């Protein structure tokens, strides 16, 4: 009897962990199709792989590459990161950010369904508590293990705003408490990424200081434009001991506002009410209007925009965030083919013992949590498999970095 089998309870696993599965009970040397689907509110995610069974009537995706499908390499997790959007008319119920993810893995032969199994992927283990925080000067979500003292990492997302709970929840499984900060596009918070105060980071640190499970040193992790917030925080906030910027620039850029012919661009970041240096107060109007036109046509203007801002670095040299002078361990991670900005140039660092850059060839702006779908659109850049592999490797780098540089309980 044909059957899909999961090893080591893989049907109930963490999002960041690989699962090992195989199929047995098949006819030898026959063609079979496996599909993985996940239902979302307005669309379905779907991937497929066509295999030939071996002489024993088995399929082992960790040993055999598909004949065709969404991915073509030997990879037991290929069906997960190669998923693509499929539109549908009927919507399903919206899920919470860190609710379990449900997948259906189905085996077919000549249009006949032979077996299917449900796979549940969890953002954090049951020992982790999720606490929503909404106070006068703090908006975010705290993931912690009750009664356990260990290092804490602050998590800040990028230009989409909101609270990046997913990364915080996933990292909380790796020996840290985590706090995802909602610094804009949140209730009672700024609507745009402009004039964002680093004081928000300090407010969270004061809140954490009162928690019994908090130990001295704190790390910060920023993704995309949030990388700038993380880097500036490591410069100005004494309690920050280690910093990671993922898919972000080491230069401070202007706030995000609609492209226009306005003369001035606002700052993205402020500290104690004072704007931090940025590229650039003077709006390059012709480039701005050209970017607007590209965007309205559905084309990617972002790399052009950030290149144009960077061209004014000689006029605004202090927009280069002085991370080499911070004295704090700093890790910059980016994909060489990032579609949002010229990563090769805008993540360059000077030789320094405590500053490290990892640039992944052919990877794009989606480097992050392992085994999530990679779309590699013209906006995001990179190749799907290379970005997926970069996510797996960079995740290990981030975990090791924070374990190395944050104080453990003595």
C-alpha beads as a LAMMPS data file, in Angstrom:
LAMMPS data file: protein, C-alpha beads

410 atoms
409 bonds

1 atom types
1 bond types

-500.0 500.0 xlo xhi
-500.0 500.0 ylo yhi
-500.0 500.0 zlo zhi

Masses

1 110.0

Atoms # bond

1 1 1 0.000 0.000 0.000
2 1 1 1.401 3.394 -1.032
3 1 1 2.070 5.548 2.025
4 1 1 3.802 8.839 2.843
5 1 1 5.853 8.487 5.998
6 1 1 7.394 11.131 8.248
7 1 1 10.448 10.392 10.344
8 1 1 10.926 11.681 13.909
9 1 1 7.405 13.139 14.278
10 1 1 7.939 15.442 11.329
11 1 1 4.190 15.945 10.891
12 1 1 4.343 18.140 14.041
13 1 1 7.475 20.291 13.852
14 1 1 8.865 23.783 14.269
15 1 1 8.808 26.062 11.227
16 1 1 12.601 26.377 11.320
17 1 1 13.328 22.644 11.479
18 1 1 13.704 20.355 8.489
19 1 1 11.507 17.289 8.280
20 1 1 12.580 13.987 6.762
21 1 1 9.876 12.179 4.823
22 1 1 9.695 9.378 2.276
23 1 1 7.171 7.254 0.400
24 1 1 7.039 3.462 0.278
25 1 1 4.712 0.716 -0.917
26 1 1 4.907 1.901 -4.530
27 1 1 5.397 0.015 -7.753
28 1 1 9.025 0.028 -8.830
29 1 1 10.233 2.454 -11.520
30 1 1 6.905 4.278 -11.868
31 1 1 6.122 8.007 -12.066
32 1 1 4.446 9.658 -9.065
33 1 1 3.527 13.235 -8.254
34 1 1 3.691 14.831 -4.809
35 1 1 2.030 18.153 -4.079
36 1 1 2.212 20.349 -0.991
37 1 1 -0.561 22.888 -0.378
38 1 1 -1.371 25.492 2.256
39 1 1 -4.600 27.493 2.416
40 1 1 -4.363 31.251 3.073
41 1 1 -7.152 33.870 3.301
42 1 1 -7.067 34.991 -0.339
43 1 1 -4.910 32.430 -2.115
44 1 1 -3.399 28.963 -1.905
45 1 1 0.302 28.146 -1.702
46 1 1 1.218 25.140 -3.804
47 1 1 4.287 23.211 -4.922
48 1 1 4.772 19.957 -6.774
49 1 1 7.482 17.428 -7.552
50 1 1 7.417 14.459 -9.922
51 1 1 9.567 11.466 -8.935
52 1 1 10.353 8.036 -10.300
53 1 1 10.148 5.356 -7.614
54 1 1 13.267 3.247 -7.076
55 1 1 13.642 -0.510 -7.473
56 1 1 12.243 -1.018 -3.979
57 1 1 9.116 1.026 -4.745
58 1 1 10.238 3.970 -2.611
59 1 1 10.829 7.703 -3.029
60 1 1 13.438 9.420 -0.847
61 1 1 13.584 13.174 -1.615
62 1 1 16.702 13.573 0.531
63 1 1 18.513 11.237 -1.879
64 1 1 16.748 11.749 -5.231
65 1 1 15.994 14.881 -7.239
66 1 1 12.578 15.332 -8.909
67 1 1 12.194 14.744 -12.632
68 1 1 10.178 17.960 -12.796
69 1 1 8.263 20.327 -10.565
70 1 1 8.686 23.459 -8.458
71 1 1 12.297 22.581 -7.620
72 1 1 14.837 20.239 -9.216
73 1 1 17.491 19.470 -6.591
74 1 1 17.943 16.769 -3.964
75 1 1 16.177 18.436 -1.044
76 1 1 13.611 16.980 1.364
77 1 1 12.412 20.531 2.123
78 1 1 12.218 21.644 -1.498
79 1 1 8.420 21.434 -1.556
80 1 1 8.274 23.946 1.300
81 1 1 10.491 26.761 0.023
82 1 1 9.403 26.370 -3.632
83 1 1 5.689 26.973 -2.970
84 1 1 3.969 29.491 -5.237
85 1 1 0.757 31.470 -4.988
86 1 1 -2.352 30.126 -6.696
87 1 1 -5.337 32.482 -6.774
88 1 1 -8.787 31.262 -5.852
89 1 1 -12.226 32.834 -5.554
90 1 1 -13.315 31.568 -2.157
91 1 1 -11.567 33.095 0.853
92 1 1 -10.741 31.202 4.026
93 1 1 -10.516 32.480 7.572
94 1 1 -7.568 34.756 8.320
95 1 1 -5.020 33.226 10.666
96 1 1 -2.971 34.849 13.403
97 1 1 0.658 35.659 12.652
98 1 1 2.201 32.909 14.749
99 1 1 -0.630 30.378 14.596
100 1 1 0.433 26.881 13.505
101 1 1 0.832 26.455 9.761
102 1 1 -1.132 23.591 8.231
103 1 1 0.031 21.869 5.052
104 1 1 -1.328 18.955 3.051
105 1 1 1.134 16.625 1.336
106 1 1 -0.562 14.485 -1.320
107 1 1 0.685 11.535 -3.387
108 1 1 -0.820 10.864 -6.829
109 1 1 -0.284 8.373 -9.632
110 1 1 -1.951 8.900 -13.009
111 1 1 -4.487 11.354 -11.514
112 1 1 -5.403 8.928 -8.711
113 1 1 -4.816 10.080 -5.133
114 1 1 -2.985 7.347 -3.247
115 1 1 -2.289 9.011 0.105
116 1 1 -2.193 12.359 1.875
117 1 1 -1.012 13.571 5.265
118 1 1 -1.508 16.775 7.217
119 1 1 1.619 18.545 8.429
120 1 1 1.545 21.098 11.257
121 1 1 4.428 23.538 11.614
122 1 1 4.705 25.550 14.828
123 1 1 6.404 28.922 15.328
124 1 1 7.473 28.185 18.872
125 1 1 7.479 25.280 21.292
126 1 1 4.934 24.936 24.076
127 1 1 7.343 26.154 26.773
128 1 1 7.424 29.609 25.160
129 1 1 4.800 32.155 26.247
130 1 1 3.552 34.868 23.883
131 1 1 2.695 38.136 25.643
132 1 1 1.176 41.083 23.748
133 1 1 2.423 44.397 25.150
134 1 1 0.442 47.590 24.620
135 1 1 1.504 50.318 27.006
136 1 1 1.866 54.081 26.798
137 1 1 5.255 54.080 25.104
138 1 1 5.626 50.409 24.103
139 1 1 3.900 48.322 21.451
140 1 1 5.131 44.833 20.708
141 1 1 5.072 41.129 21.474
142 1 1 7.271 39.369 23.996
143 1 1 8.192 35.689 23.679
144 1 1 9.724 34.238 26.819
145 1 1 10.158 31.115 28.913
146 1 1 8.770 31.534 32.411
147 1 1 11.254 31.150 35.226
148 1 1 14.273 30.862 32.922
149 1 1 16.919 33.593 32.850
150 1 1 18.599 33.918 29.462
151 1 1 19.635 36.593 26.939
152 1 1 17.027 38.718 25.168
153 1 1 17.037 39.805 21.520
154 1 1 14.955 42.737 20.259
155 1 1 13.394 42.206 16.810
156 1 1 12.493 45.045 14.439
157 1 1 10.953 44.493 11.020
158 1 1 11.186 46.492 7.820
159 1 1 9.211 48.899 5.651
160 1 1 5.916 46.990 5.987
161 1 1 5.731 48.050 9.630
162 1 1 3.642 46.227 12.183
163 1 1 5.156 43.725 14.601
164 1 1 7.526 41.094 13.201
165 1 1 6.262 38.347 15.476
166 1 1 7.286 35.501 13.195
167 1 1 11.023 36.061 13.502
168 1 1 10.751 36.727 17.224
169 1 1 8.724 33.564 17.825
170 1 1 11.124 31.419 15.809
171 1 1 14.256 32.807 17.471
172 1 1 12.735 32.251 20.932
173 1 1 13.190 28.497 20.368
174 1 1 16.953 28.926 20.158
175 1 1 17.853 29.903 23.732
176 1 1 16.679 33.526 23.854
177 1 1 13.789 35.612 25.058
178 1 1 12.683 37.892 22.219
179 1 1 10.722 41.130 21.991
180 1 1 9.282 42.184 18.614
181 1 1 8.910 45.980 18.632
182 1 1 6.085 47.653 16.702
183 1 1 7.729 50.961 15.817
184 1 1 5.327 52.124 13.093
185 1 1 2.115 51.067 11.331
186 1 1 0.719 49.881 14.647
187 1 1 -2.219 51.148 16.765
188 1 1 -1.375 54.506 18.365
189 1 1 1.994 54.527 16.593
190 1 1 3.415 56.421 13.605
191 1 1 1.683 55.624 10.317
192 1 1 4.812 55.961 8.168
193 1 1 8.490 55.164 8.498
194 1 1 9.420 58.799 9.174
195 1 1 10.740 60.510 12.313
196 1 1 10.983 57.185 14.156
197 1 1 12.509 57.654 17.606
198 1 1 15.226 55.331 18.865
199 1 1 13.696 56.115 22.235
200 1 1 11.231 53.300 21.483
201 1 1 14.108 50.849 21.854
202 1 1 15.135 52.425 25.158
203 1 1 11.543 52.204 26.407
204 1 1 11.463 48.467 25.725
205 1 1 14.800 48.023 27.474
206 1 1 13.424 49.733 30.571
207 1 1 10.398 47.414 30.463
208 1 1 12.628 44.345 30.130
209 1 1 14.820 45.480 33.008
210 1 1 11.869 44.917 35.356
211 1 1 11.330 41.350 34.160
212 1 1 12.788 38.635 36.439
213 1 1 13.893 36.469 33.502
214 1 1 16.026 39.239 31.931
215 1 1 19.804 39.087 32.280
216 1 1 22.174 41.955 31.551
217 1 1 23.113 42.105 27.883
218 1 1 20.580 42.626 25.099
219 1 1 20.926 41.989 21.365
220 1 1 19.001 43.575 18.511
221 1 1 18.072 42.167 15.098
222 1 1 16.704 44.341 12.298
223 1 1 15.399 43.266 8.903
224 1 1 15.518 45.433 5.742
225 1 1 14.992 49.100 6.731
226 1 1 14.782 47.861 10.312
227 1 1 18.465 47.046 9.950
228 1 1 19.189 50.777 10.084
229 1 1 17.194 51.055 13.304
230 1 1 19.167 48.159 14.761
231 1 1 22.525 49.626 13.727
232 1 1 21.720 53.114 15.050
233 1 1 20.495 51.569 18.304
234 1 1 23.774 49.706 18.727
235 1 1 25.575 53.040 18.307
236 1 1 23.482 55.148 20.688
237 1 1 21.945 52.743 23.213
238 1 1 24.476 51.505 25.756
239 1 1 22.474 48.429 26.815
240 1 1 22.617 46.959 23.289
241 1 1 25.558 44.538 23.220
242 1 1 25.318 42.891 19.796
243 1 1 23.563 43.732 16.533
244 1 1 22.427 41.925 13.374
245 1 1 21.238 43.677 10.221
246 1 1 19.510 41.291 7.789
247 1 1 18.800 42.424 4.206
248 1 1 19.543 45.987 5.258
249 1 1 21.965 48.788 4.394
250 1 1 24.767 50.174 6.526
251 1 1 23.804 53.664 5.299
252 1 1 20.939 55.599 6.851
253 1 1 18.300 56.445 4.255
254 1 1 15.439 58.961 4.143
255 1 1 12.022 58.209 5.554
256 1 1 9.555 56.404 3.323
257 1 1 7.073 58.801 1.717
258 1 1 5.353 58.804 -1.690
259 1 1 7.622 59.833 -4.575
260 1 1 6.885 63.433 -5.435
261 1 1 8.383 66.752 -6.531
262 1 1 8.615 68.022 -2.968
263 1 1 11.966 69.696 -2.326
264 1 1 12.802 67.847 0.891
265 1 1 12.735 64.281 2.166
266 1 1 12.101 63.594 5.875
267 1 1 14.457 61.630 8.118
268 1 1 13.651 58.041 8.957
269 1 1 15.269 58.054 12.396
270 1 1 15.621 60.401 15.362
271 1 1 17.300 60.134 18.740
272 1 1 16.028 62.236 21.636
273 1 1 14.180 64.379 19.121
274 1 1 17.192 65.049 16.879
275 1 1 17.197 63.638 13.306
276 1 1 20.019 61.209 12.621
277 1 1 22.094 61.814 9.463
278 1 1 20.566 60.389 6.302
279 1 1 20.609 60.188 2.526
280 1 1 19.296 62.595 1.739
281 1 1 17.362 65.705 2.870
282 1 1 17.356 67.034 -0.701
283 1 1 14.865 65.132 -2.856
284 1 1 16.268 64.027 -6.273
285 1 1 13.019 65.043 -7.994
286 1 1 13.657 63.637 -11.467
287 1 1 14.618 60.251 -10.046
288 1 1 11.628 60.355 -7.691
289 1 1 9.169 60.906 -10.534
290 1 1 10.857 58.260 -12.679
291 1 1 10.574 55.798 -9.777
292 1 1 6.907 56.675 -9.346
293 1 1 6.280 55.973 -13.036
294 1 1 8.067 52.612 -12.839
295 1 1 6.089 51.656 -9.749
296 1 1 2.760 52.510 -11.401
297 1 1 3.749 50.299 -14.346
298 1 1 4.428 47.403 -11.970
299 1 1 8.198 47.590 -12.371
300 1 1 10.816 47.698 -9.622
301 1 1 12.092 51.220 -8.838
302 1 1 13.651 50.601 -5.441
303 1 1 17.226 49.780 -6.413
304 1 1 17.294 52.858 -8.678
305 1 1 15.984 54.998 -5.807
306 1 1 18.524 53.884 -3.241
307 1 1 21.365 54.132 -5.746
308 1 1 20.344 57.748 -6.395
309 1 1 20.291 58.542 -2.672
310 1 1 23.683 56.884 -2.176
311 1 1 25.210 59.037 -4.933
312 1 1 24.968 61.987 -2.531
313 1 1 27.117 60.343 0.176
314 1 1 29.965 62.819 -0.395
315 1 1 27.604 65.632 0.608
316 1 1 26.240 63.732 3.620
317 1 1 29.109 61.488 4.837
318 1 1 27.648 61.080 8.329
319 1 1 24.817 59.032 6.829
320 1 1 27.306 56.162 6.827
321 1 1 26.384 54.558 10.148
322 1 1 29.684 54.414 12.114
323 1 1 29.355 50.793 13.166
324 1 1 33.127 50.230 13.047
325 1 1 33.475 52.763 15.875
326 1 1 30.747 51.221 18.056
327 1 1 33.023 48.665 19.680
328 1 1 30.118 46.195 19.578
329 1 1 29.863 42.899 17.682
330 1 1 27.908 43.564 14.491
331 1 1 26.817 41.173 11.739
332 1 1 25.490 42.296 8.355
333 1 1 23.773 39.692 6.175
334 1 1 22.514 40.290 2.641
335 1 1 21.955 38.668 -0.723
336 1 1 24.218 39.786 -3.540
337 1 1 21.246 39.932 -5.912
338 1 1 18.914 41.819 -3.570
339 1 1 16.251 43.493 -5.713
340 1 1 15.633 46.359 -3.299
341 1 1 19.087 47.936 -3.127
342 1 1 22.659 47.424 -4.434
343 1 1 23.792 45.158 -1.609
344 1 1 27.418 44.808 -2.720
345 1 1 27.960 48.551 -2.238
346 1 1 25.527 49.475 0.520
347 1 1 26.667 46.781 2.969
348 1 1 30.409 47.379 2.575
349 1 1 32.303 47.449 5.838
350 1 1 35.819 48.432 6.800
351 1 1 38.291 45.914 8.229
352 1 1 37.350 45.520 11.855
353 1 1 37.588 42.657 14.359
354 1 1 34.034 42.960 15.608
355 1 1 32.178 43.781 12.371
356 1 1 31.374 40.947 9.961
357 1 1 29.574 40.904 6.628
358 1 1 28.126 37.811 4.932
359 1 1 27.014 38.327 1.336
360 1 1 25.288 35.345 -0.284
361 1 1 25.769 34.986 -4.078
362 1 1 22.565 34.869 -6.167
363 1 1 20.352 35.371 -3.083
364 1 1 17.737 38.120 -2.846
365 1 1 15.824 40.198 -0.303
366 1 1 13.925 37.213 1.162
367 1 1 16.785 35.769 3.217
368 1 1 15.352 35.050 6.649
369 1 1 13.440 32.270 8.370
370 1 1 14.346 28.850 6.908
371 1 1 11.975 26.763 4.811
372 1 1 9.430 29.482 4.118
373 1 1 8.322 30.000 0.493
374 1 1 10.698 32.063 -1.643
375 1 1 9.107 33.995 -4.522
376 1 1 12.172 35.759 -5.988
377 1 1 10.104 38.398 -7.797
378 1 1 11.700 41.281 -9.681
379 1 1 11.142 43.418 -6.579
380 1 1 12.839 40.991 -4.212
381 1 1 15.565 39.685 -6.484
382 1 1 17.730 36.595 -6.295
383 1 1 17.119 32.997 -7.291
384 1 1 14.691 30.823 -5.343
385 1 1 16.969 27.952 -4.368
386 1 1 19.963 30.179 -3.612
387 1 1 17.831 32.428 -1.386
388 1 1 16.336 29.393 0.360
389 1 1 19.802 27.976 1.055
390 1 1 20.988 31.390 2.266
391 1 1 18.081 31.459 4.717
392 1 1 19.108 28.121 6.182
393 1 1 22.768 29.106 6.529
394 1 1 22.170 32.657 7.772
395 1 1 19.725 31.405 10.416
396 1 1 22.535 29.295 11.876
397 1 1 24.889 32.287 11.695
398 1 1 22.447 34.536 13.583
399 1 1 21.896 31.992 16.353
400 1 1 25.620 31.379 16.786
401 1 1 26.370 35.107 16.708
402 1 1 23.986 35.934 19.549
403 1 1 25.034 32.915 21.607
404 1 1 28.654 34.013 21.243
405 1 1 28.187 37.675 22.088
406 1 1 25.367 37.816 24.635
407 1 1 25.927 37.103 28.298
408 1 1 24.656 33.809 29.662
409 1 1 23.422 33.263 33.216
410 1 1 26.399 32.445 35.449

Bonds

1 1 1 2
2 1 2 3
3 1 3 4
4 1 4 5
5 1 5 6
6 1 6 7
7 1 7 8
8 1 8 9
9 1 9 10
10 1 10 11
11 1 11 12
12 1 12 13
13 1 13 14
14 1 14 15
15 1 15 16
16 1 16 17
17 1 17 18
18 1 18 19
19 1 19 20
20 1 20 21
21 1 21 22
22 1 22 23
23 1 23 24
24 1 24 25
25 1 25 26
26 1 26 27
27 1 27 28
28 1 28 29
29 1 29 30
30 1 30 31
31 1 31 32
32 1 32 33
33 1 33 34
34 1 34 35
35 1 35 36
36 1 36 37
37 1 37 38
38 1 38 39
39 1 39 40
40 1 40 41
41 1 41 42
42 1 42 43
43 1 43 44
44 1 44 45
45 1 45 46
46 1 46 47
47 1 47 48
48 1 48 49
49 1 49 50
50 1 50 51
51 1 51 52
52 1 52 53
53 1 53 54
54 1 54 55
55 1 55 56
56 1 56 57
57 1 57 58
58 1 58 59
59 1 59 60
60 1 60 61
61 1 61 62
62 1 62 63
63 1 63 64
64 1 64 65
65 1 65 66
66 1 66 67
67 1 67 68
68 1 68 69
69 1 69 70
70 1 70 71
71 1 71 72
72 1 72 73
73 1 73 74
74 1 74 75
75 1 75 76
76 1 76 77
77 1 77 78
78 1 78 79
79 1 79 80
80 1 80 81
81 1 81 82
82 1 82 83
83 1 83 84
84 1 84 85
85 1 85 86
86 1 86 87
87 1 87 88
88 1 88 89
89 1 89 90
90 1 90 91
91 1 91 92
92 1 92 93
93 1 93 94
94 1 94 95
95 1 95 96
96 1 96 97
97 1 97 98
98 1 98 99
99 1 99 100
100 1 100 101
101 1 101 102
102 1 102 103
103 1 103 104
104 1 104 105
105 1 105 106
106 1 106 107
107 1 107 108
108 1 108 109
109 1 109 110
110 1 110 111
111 1 111 112
112 1 112 113
113 1 113 114
114 1 114 115
115 1 115 116
116 1 116 117
117 1 117 118
118 1 118 119
119 1 119 120
120 1 120 121
121 1 121 122
122 1 122 123
123 1 123 124
124 1 124 125
125 1 125 126
126 1 126 127
127 1 127 128
128 1 128 129
129 1 129 130
130 1 130 131
131 1 131 132
132 1 132 133
133 1 133 134
134 1 134 135
135 1 135 136
136 1 136 137
137 1 137 138
138 1 138 139
139 1 139 140
140 1 140 141
141 1 141 142
142 1 142 143
143 1 143 144
144 1 144 145
145 1 145 146
146 1 146 147
147 1 147 148
148 1 148 149
149 1 149 150
150 1 150 151
151 1 151 152
152 1 152 153
153 1 153 154
154 1 154 155
155 1 155 156
156 1 156 157
157 1 157 158
158 1 158 159
159 1 159 160
160 1 160 161
161 1 161 162
162 1 162 163
163 1 163 164
164 1 164 165
165 1 165 166
166 1 166 167
167 1 167 168
168 1 168 169
169 1 169 170
170 1 170 171
171 1 171 172
172 1 172 173
173 1 173 174
174 1 174 175
175 1 175 176
176 1 176 177
177 1 177 178
178 1 178 179
179 1 179 180
180 1 180 181
181 1 181 182
182 1 182 183
183 1 183 184
184 1 184 185
185 1 185 186
186 1 186 187
187 1 187 188
188 1 188 189
189 1 189 190
190 1 190 191
191 1 191 192
192 1 192 193
193 1 193 194
194 1 194 195
195 1 195 196
196 1 196 197
197 1 197 198
198 1 198 199
199 1 199 200
200 1 200 201
201 1 201 202
202 1 202 203
203 1 203 204
204 1 204 205
205 1 205 206
206 1 206 207
207 1 207 208
208 1 208 209
209 1 209 210
210 1 210 211
211 1 211 212
212 1 212 213
213 1 213 214
214 1 214 215
215 1 215 216
216 1 216 217
217 1 217 218
218 1 218 219
219 1 219 220
220 1 220 221
221 1 221 222
222 1 222 223
223 1 223 224
224 1 224 225
225 1 225 226
226 1 226 227
227 1 227 228
228 1 228 229
229 1 229 230
230 1 230 231
231 1 231 232
232 1 232 233
233 1 233 234
234 1 234 235
235 1 235 236
236 1 236 237
237 1 237 238
238 1 238 239
239 1 239 240
240 1 240 241
241 1 241 242
242 1 242 243
243 1 243 244
244 1 244 245
245 1 245 246
246 1 246 247
247 1 247 248
248 1 248 249
249 1 249 250
250 1 250 251
251 1 251 252
252 1 252 253
253 1 253 254
254 1 254 255
255 1 255 256
256 1 256 257
257 1 257 258
258 1 258 259
259 1 259 260
260 1 260 261
261 1 261 262
262 1 262 263
263 1 263 264
264 1 264 265
265 1 265 266
266 1 266 267
267 1 267 268
268 1 268 269
269 1 269 270
270 1 270 271
271 1 271 272
272 1 272 273
273 1 273 274
274 1 274 275
275 1 275 276
276 1 276 277
277 1 277 278
278 1 278 279
279 1 279 280
280 1 280 281
281 1 281 282
282 1 282 283
283 1 283 284
284 1 284 285
285 1 285 286
286 1 286 287
287 1 287 288
288 1 288 289
289 1 289 290
290 1 290 291
291 1 291 292
292 1 292 293
293 1 293 294
294 1 294 295
295 1 295 296
296 1 296 297
297 1 297 298
298 1 298 299
299 1 299 300
300 1 300 301
301 1 301 302
302 1 302 303
303 1 303 304
304 1 304 305
305 1 305 306
306 1 306 307
307 1 307 308
308 1 308 309
309 1 309 310
310 1 310 311
311 1 311 312
312 1 312 313
313 1 313 314
314 1 314 315
315 1 315 316
316 1 316 317
317 1 317 318
318 1 318 319
319 1 319 320
320 1 320 321
321 1 321 322
322 1 322 323
323 1 323 324
324 1 324 325
325 1 325 326
326 1 326 327
327 1 327 328
328 1 328 329
329 1 329 330
330 1 330 331
331 1 331 332
332 1 332 333
333 1 333 334
334 1 334 335
335 1 335 336
336 1 336 337
337 1 337 338
338 1 338 339
339 1 339 340
340 1 340 341
341 1 341 342
342 1 342 343
343 1 343 344
344 1 344 345
345 1 345 346
346 1 346 347
347 1 347 348
348 1 348 349
349 1 349 350
350 1 350 351
351 1 351 352
352 1 352 353
353 1 353 354
354 1 354 355
355 1 355 356
356 1 356 357
357 1 357 358
358 1 358 359
359 1 359 360
360 1 360 361
361 1 361 362
362 1 362 363
363 1 363 364
364 1 364 365
365 1 365 366
366 1 366 367
367 1 367 368
368 1 368 369
369 1 369 370
370 1 370 371
371 1 371 372
372 1 372 373
373 1 373 374
374 1 374 375
375 1 375 376
376 1 376 377
377 1 377 378
378 1 378 379
379 1 379 380
380 1 380 381
381 1 381 382
382 1 382 383
383 1 383 384
384 1 384 385
385 1 385 386
386 1 386 387
387 1 387 388
388 1 388 389
389 1 389 390
390 1 390 391
391 1 391 392
392 1 392 393
393 1 393 394
394 1 394 395
395 1 395 396
396 1 396 397
397 1 397 398
398 1 398 399
399 1 399 400
400 1 400 401
401 1 401 402
402 1 402 403
403 1 403 404
404 1 404 405
405 1 405 406
406 1 406 407
407 1 407 408
408 1 408 409
409 1 409 410
